[in-house]
Amino acid sequence: MMSSRFVSAAVLAGLTASVMAQPHGGRGGEIPEIIRKVINASQKLRYSGKRNVEFQKGPDWDRHLEYVQKDGPKTRIEYPENGVFRGLVIVETERERRHYYPDLNQIEVLPPRREAMLSRLEKMFNRRRGRPIDIDVADGGTVAGRDTKLISILGPDGKPFQKIWVDESTYLVLKRVVYDRGGQAVGTSEYVSVDYRPKFGRNTFSLQVTGAKIVTPRNELDRLVAKMGFQGMTLPPKDPYKLESCRIQRIAGQSALVQNYVNADGQISLYQVRGALDPKKLREFSRGDFGVYCWQEGGASFVLIGDLPTDALRKIADRVTS
């Protein structure tokens, strides 16, 4: 069974990537130069550091420390033994992302997030079509002993949905605050130290543990399908969209099987419920200008949701098979 800590780690990974995944300032489909420098730096910088992370989980806040090592597109994050994610290790390369849970002696193998967040950012700019998303750049003071620029990313209503403090010299994001639609902070991360001349071991960016069980999202999908009696409808393993996670969720009083997929174009979600379902009910679970495509097959209803036009979602739906 999937660990509850794994679910929290997935939420955390989303926060960690959020500076790239949300639409940033600019009009007419152009990415502001300072944001482009941040994106480029994220795939080239070599450093290690320690940062504090906080994110809202329901009415509560999770707070923890992370030890980060990064070499271009490769990342390793370790968590202290006395924290909420005690002993968790995350290693990401160009090919995959691995989470090691020492209490389960289990390694979750997932798709990488790097390409998705970069492509999603550019795509969101291209879809703005005149709707203003502004940025404001100011002196950010010092973070982790480094001089910074503060970039405030503002929606059409002038409210910030993200603020980032970037190193003036390297463009590393040293601090970020993410806001909800009401302007309330829902997540923060801040480096307390950073070293741009780190020493990495030969195996820093590999994650192999003797005797650990290897688990993939498809293993979890098979388990849920067998346990809950859903149809084994999914995108094939060789599809451009890779299965990242799955879960059971209550929607309109029914149990729904939810599959989340990612690729360079972003994320899509496939919902399956038994019998008929009003697709409008699913809109409350989506954010922004998401497309929705629905169909019925074998006595079940399927709804595909993503940051794509309906026609594009229909073509993806044609690839769903048992």
Sequence and secondary structure as in RCSB ss.txt:
>XXXX:A:sequence
MMSSRFVSAAVLAGLTASVMAQPHGGRGGEIPEIIRKVINASQKLRYSGKRNVEFQKGPDWDRHLEYVQKDGPKT
RIEYPENGVFRGLVIVETERERRHYYPDLNQIEVLPPRREAMLSRLEKMFNRRRGRPIDIDVADGGTVAGRDTKL
ISILGPDGKPFQKIWVDESTYLVLKRVVYDRGGQAVGTSEYVSVDYRPKFGRNTFSLQVTGAKIVTPRNELDRLV
AKMGFQGMTLPPKDPYKLESCRIQRIAGQSALVQNYVNADGQISLYQVRGALDPKKLREFSRGDFGVYCWQEGGA
SFVLIGDLPTDALRKIADRVTS
>XXXX:A:secstr
   HHHHHHHHHHHHHTHHHHS  SBSTT   HHHHHHHHHHTT EEEEEEEEEEEETTEEEEEEEEEEEETTEE
EEE  TTSTTTT EEEE SS EEEEETTTTEEEEE  SHHHHHHHHHHHHHT TT  BEEEEEEEEEETTEEEEE
EEEE TTS EEEEEEEETTT  EEEEEEE TTS EEEEEEEEEEESS    TTTT    TT EEE HHHHHHHHH
HHHT    B  TTSSSEEEEEEEEEETTEEEEEEEEEETTEEEEEEEEES   GGGGGGG  SS EEEEEEETTE
EEEEEESS HHHHHHHHTT B 
